[in-house]
């Protein structure tokens, strides 16, 4: 398993897969039913290293909680006003997480569509306002994310779980966060 970025936050008791588990917020049996969501602070190029919501999204993603990662990043996307380069970055991460949900559902076409969208969003990311630092954008390698999304889009069956067990992590990669860069900001 990957080391945790926010070890003080607990994972839900299950990773939500539509039609297999209770909806986390709408179903009374859902793992987050009745919990009030707190609007996170907008993500910036200055606060990403300390944004527990941003970092916890990677913990969720890397441990197979794709729907939950999608939700964590979507809250930040809304906090950013759903506009601009950082919002586009978050939207690409959301689409990558959606590919994981589709893989868990066994939906090959859904994996392909979500991965293609993530790839395009990562490729089209405007890095002029928040520039790349040693190839990293807010701690992640855009080149690697583009490659992983492209591979997933062209080979969506790699993500499908032959055992049809939603507990097994579906995507064949994890997203690494790098906190240091050789370049000073």
ChimeraX attribute file (.defattr): number of C-alpha atoms within 10 A of each C-alpha:
attribute: neighborCount
match mode: 1-to-1
recipient: residues
	/A:1	6
	/A:2	11
	/A:3	9
	/A:4	15
	/A:5	17
	/A:6	18
	/A:7	10
	/A:8	9
	/A:9	12
	/A:10	9
	/A:11	15
	/A:12	14
	/A:13	9
	/A:14	16
	/A:15	24
	/A:16	23
	/A:17	21
	/A:18	14
	/A:19	8
	/A:20	10
	/A:21	15
	/A:22	17
	/A:23	17
	/A:24	22
	/A:25	15
	/A:26	12
	/A:27	13
	/A:28	12
	/A:29	12
	/A:30	17
	/A:31	20
	/A:32	16
	/A:33	14
	/A:34	12
	/A:35	9
	/A:36	8
	/A:37	9
	/A:38	7
	/A:39	11
	/A:40	18
	/A:41	16
	/A:42	19
	/A:43	22
	/A:44	15
	/A:45	13
	/A:46	11
	/A:47	13
	/A:48	16
	/A:49	18
	/A:50	11
	/A:51	17
	/A:52	18
	/A:53	23
	/A:54	26
	/A:55	21
	/A:56	23
	/A:57	27
	/A:58	28
	/A:59	25
	/A:60	24
	/A:61	26
	/A:62	22
	/A:63	21
	/A:64	25
	/A:65	25
	/A:66	32
	/A:67	24
	/A:68	23
	/A:69	28
	/A:70	24
	/A:71	16
	/A:72	23
	/A:73	27
	/A:74	20
	/A:75	20
	/A:76	24
	/A:77	23
	/A:78	17
	/A:79	16
	/A:80	20
	/A:81	11
	/A:82	16
	/A:83	12
	/A:84	13
	/A:85	20
	/A:86	25
	/A:87	23
	/A:88	20
	/A:89	24
	/A:90	26
	/A:91	24
	/A:92	27
	/A:93	26
	/A:94	26
	/A:95	24
	/A:96	29
	/A:97	31
	/A:98	24
	/A:99	33
	/A:100	32
	/A:101	28
	/A:102	26
	/A:103	28
	/A:104	30
	/A:105	21
	/A:106	21
	/A:107	17
	/A:108	20
	/A:109	15
	/A:110	19
	/A:111	31
	/A:112	23
	/A:113	19
	/A:114	23
	/A:115	29
	/A:116	23
	/A:117	20
	/A:118	30
	/A:119	27
	/A:120	14
	/A:121	20
	/A:122	24
	/A:123	16
	/A:124	12
	/A:125	19
	/A:126	16
	/A:127	12
	/A:128	8
	/A:129	10
	/A:130	15
	/A:131	14
	/A:132	17
	/A:133	17
	/A:134	13
	/A:135	14
	/A:136	18
	/A:137	20
	/A:138	24
	/A:139	21
	/A:140	17
	/A:141	19
	/A:142	19
	/A:143	15
	/A:144	15
	/A:145	22
	/A:146	20
	/A:147	15
	/A:148	21
	/A:149	27
	/A:150	19
	/A:151	16
	/A:152	27
	/A:153	25
	/A:154	14
	/A:155	14
	/A:156	24
	/A:157	17
	/A:158	16
	/A:159	23
	/A:160	23
	/A:161	18
	/A:162	11
	/A:163	8
	/A:164	13
	/A:165	13
	/A:166	20
	/A:167	16
	/A:168	14
	/A:169	21
	/A:170	26
	/A:171	25
	/A:172	11
	/A:173	13
	/A:174	16
	/A:175	17
	/A:176	15
	/A:177	16
	/A:178	13
	/A:179	11
	/A:180	12
	/A:181	12
	/A:182	7
	/A:183	8
	/A:184	7
	/A:185	7
